[in-house]
């Protein structure tokens, strides 16, 4: 998944302000205690970060 596609999904699902905040402030347990932004910067595929966000915020699976 490209980073631009990832950002579009995050903004569509959570809104721009909340989505951006979640990426830098919310610690994802499944990403070894990193935020989404930290995980992506460390080389984690944005698709995996997207799935982690969806799982933690109960996004319906059909939108993953």
Secondary structure, 3 states (H helix, E strand, C coil): CCHHHHHHHHHHHHCHHHHHHHHHHCEEHHHCCEEHHHHHHCCCCHHHHHHHHHHHCCCCHHHC
